[in-house]
Amino acid sequence: MNAIQTNQLTRSFGELKAVDRLTLEVPRGTVFGFLGPNGSGKTTTIRLLLGLLDADQGMAQVLGFDTKKQADEVRIRCGALLEHHGLYERLSAAENLDYYGRIWHMSKTDREKRIRELLEPLDLFDRRDEPIGRWSRGMKQKLAVARTLMHHPELIFLDEPTAGLDPVASSTLREDLATLVAQEGVTIFLTTHNLAEAEKLCTQVGVINHGQLLAIGSPSDLRSKTSAPRLYVTGQGITAQIVEDMKNNALIRKLQQQNEKLVMDLTDLTRSHEIVTGMVKAGVQIDEVRKEKADLEDVFLLLVDEEKRDEE
């Protein structure tokens, strides 16, 4: 059974179609990344899946329950970290988690055991009695993730959990998420516009824009199916005329110049030597040549660009 399954799920706000005929499947035990720019429909999708909003048409099942008819059953079995962390800053970390444990009718023994289970992997257990108002934003966000897991949910929704964090805090939270996923065995539905984050965490990703699903698959699948092979050439003597001549080369789909480096999307990476030979003949002194597939961010930008061209 899939953790999440939707079919033609649609929700509008006036003239705006926030989610437009969304059909997807999320297998159990995976980290699913839902990627898209701000305003693409990610948060609305989560609210539909949790039964906090009713769909205009289509259906969604979460953990086998219909989100419209059995929304309470869905929410009992899920955890969610949406726009706000849901923490009480005058309480300590332990008091925050204990409070949520009481809401879920957990016994005192179970609450104490669970607090240790969640805070130790996050390196927060030794600071469990501190009021969290003194904590950094990154530490609060880690505690908020622990809060979503307090009642042993089967599925958790994380809506841009690293938004607003500095690079170090973001990296630490990603590592902690990976640890908790391995420890808890939960399914995670992660929305983000941080493509590097999705590539490191997710086993499967879906790309959404303007409410429509543009692509779905593993990060490597999307790179291989969608992205162009890429050639990086660094050298001296790359003149404006050489760059202009290269733009007319049928092998080069796209060319960017970054000071003494050229970044080229090619139609055929096996013929990259022809590009390098041509540059040498034109007088460029080559320092470095590197070949690789485009990353997930490049795939995303390409998909969004193709969507824009289709609309024009």
N, C-alpha and C positions, 0 to 999 in steps of 0.2 A: 504493500500500500504506500502511496506517496504521502509525504507530509502535507503538501499543498497541491491542489489541482484546481485550475480555473478553466472556464470555457466561455469565451465571448464576453468577459466581464467588462461592464461599461458604467461609468458614472460621470455625469455632467453637472456643472454649476452654471446655470444660465446658458449662455452661448459657448462656454468653455467646456470641452470634453477633456476632463482631467485624466480619465482612464478610458481607452478606446478599444473595445473588443479584445481584451487581454486573455490570451490562452497560453497557459504554461503548466509544467509539472515540476515539482521539487521533490526529489527522492529523500527518504528518511536518512538521517545520519550524515548529511552533507552540509557544507557551508555554501549557501547560495548568495551570490552577490547580485544585487539589483542596481544597475549602474545608470546614471543619467544626470544631466545638469539640473540646477535648481529649477523647480517649476515643471519638471518633466512628468510628474505623476507618481513618484515613488511613495511619498507619505500617504497620499490618498489610497494607494493600493494596500498599504499596511492597514489602514483604518477599515477598508472593505474586508480584508482577511480576518480582522479581529471582530467583525460584526458591529463596529462603532458607526459605520455608515451603511446604508442600504444601497445596493446596486440598482441602476435604472433598468438594466437587462443583463442576461447572462447568469452564470452560477459560479460559486466557489465552495470548495470543501477543504477544511483544515483538519488534519488528523482524523479524517473520515466523517466529520460533522459538517452539516450545511451551515454556512455562516449566517444565513438569514433566519433559519428556523431554529438553530441550535447554538446561537451565539454565546450563551452562558457556558455551555459545555466546551466550546473553543477556548474561551478566556481562562477557564479553570486550568486548562492543560498547557497554557502558554505563558511566557514572560515577555515583557515589552519594555524597551527603553526608547521613548519617543523624543519629543522636543525638550522635555525637562527631566532632570535626573531623579526627581521624586524623593529627595533626601531632606532630612530635617537638620539644619546646620547647628542647632544648639544641642543636639544629641551626639553621642559618641558613635563610632562605627558599629560597635556591638549593639548599642541601643537601637540604632536604625534598623539593623537586620532583625533584631529580636522583635521589634514592633511589627515588621512585615510577617515574621513567622507567626505571631499571634493572630494576625489577620487571616492567615491560612490555617488557623486552628492546629498548629503544630504544638506538641508537648514541650515542656521546658527542657527535658533531656535532649529531644530531637533538635530544638532550636540551638542549644549550646554546641552540640556536635556539628550541626550544619554551619554555624558561624566559623568554627575552626576550619572545617573543610574548605570553605570558600575564601577565607582571608589569608590562610597560610600560603597558597600558591601565588597570591597577589602581593606577598611581602607586606601585608597590612595587619597581621595578627598581633604583633607586638605593639601596635599603636591603636588597638581596638577600643581603648578607653578614653581616647582623646576626642574632644568635641571637633567635629569635622569642619566647622566654620574656619578653623585655622589651616586647613589643608589646601594644597594646590589644586588647581582645576583637574589636572591629570589624575591625582589620587581620588578625588571625588568621583570622577568618571569610572575609575576601576571599581569603586564601591557600588556605584549605580549598576554596573554589570553584574556584580555579585548579588545585588538586590533582586534582579530579574530571575536569578537562578535559585533563590532561597527555597522555593516550594517544590523543587525537583521537576520543573516543566519538561515536556517532551520537545518543545519548540520555542525558540526565543526570537523576537523581532528586535533588531538594533537599527535605529534610524540615524545614520551618520554619526556613529559613536565617537569618532575622533575629530569632529568639526570643532574648530576653535582651539585645538591643542597645538602646542609647538611640536616641531619634528621629533624631538627626543621623547616627549610624552606620548605622541602618536605611535612611535615605534615600540615603546614599552607596552602600551595597551594592546597593540597587535600581538605581541609575543604572549601576553597574559591571556588573550582570547584564545590563541592556539592551544595553550596549556589547559585552559578550562574546557575547551571542546573535547580534547583527548580524555580528560578526566571524567567529564559528565556524560559524554556520548549523546549530546543533544543535536538537534537540527537547528541551524542558524539561518535566518533570513536577514541579510545585511544590506541596507541601502547605503550608497556612498557615491560621491562624484570624484573620489580619490582613486584613480585607476591603479596606481602602484599598490595601494592597500588591497584592492580586490585581487590583484594578481598574486599577492603573497598569501592571502588567506583562503581564497575561494576555490572549491573544486568545480563549481559550475557558475556561470554568470549569464545574466540577461541584460540586454541594453535597451533602454526605453527613452523615448523622446516624444514630446507632445502627446503623451498618453499611449503611444503605440509601441509594441515590442518590435525592435528592429532586428535582433539576433539573439540566439541562445545557444549555449554550449560551454565546454571547458575553455579556460583561457587559451590553451594551446590550440584547440580546434578553431577558435575564432581567429587566432593569428594566422593559422595555416590556410583557412578558407577565405579570409577577408583581406589580410594585409599583403602589401607588395613587398618583394624582397628588397633589401636596403643595402646600399653601398656607401661607406664613409671613406673619403679620400682627403688626407691632409697634405699640404705641400706649399711651396713658395712659387710665386710668379703666376698666380691665378688671376688673370686680368678680366676686366669687364667683357671684352670681346670673346675671350675663351668661354666664359659663362654663357654668353648669348648664343654662341655657336652650339654649345652642348644642349641648350634648351630645344634645339631643332633635331636632336638625335632621337630616332624612333625607339631606341632602347630605354630612354629615360622618360618615365611617366611624370615625375615631379622632381624639381631640383631646388635646394635651398643652400645659400651661402652663409657660412658663419665664420667671418674673418678669413683664416687660411684653410678652412675646412669646407668641403662640399658634401652635402647629404643628398643622396639620389635614390628615389624609388624606381626600380627597374622592372621591365616586363619579363626579363630572363636573366636570373643571377648567374647562370653558367657562362654568359657572354660578357661578364663584367671586365674581363681582361681587355676587351676591345675598347672600353671606356678609358681604362688606365693607359693603354698604348697610345690612344689618340691624344690624351693629355700630355704625355711625355713628348710626342711629336710636336705638340703646340708650344713646348718650351717650359712646361711645369716641372719643377723639381719635387718629386714625390717623396714624402717622409713616411707616410703610413697609409695602408689600405686595410679596411675592415669590412667584412660582409656579415650580415645577420638579418633575421626577420624583424619586422617592426614590432614594437611592444603593444600592450593592450591599449594604452592611451592613443597610439596611432590608429589602431583598429576602430576605437570609439569615434575619433574625429572623422575618420573616413566614412563610417556609417552615417553619422549626423550630416556630413557634407552631401552624401548621396541622397539622403532624405530631402534636404533643401533643394537639390537639383530636380528631384521628382515633383516637388510642389510648384516649381517655377513654370 
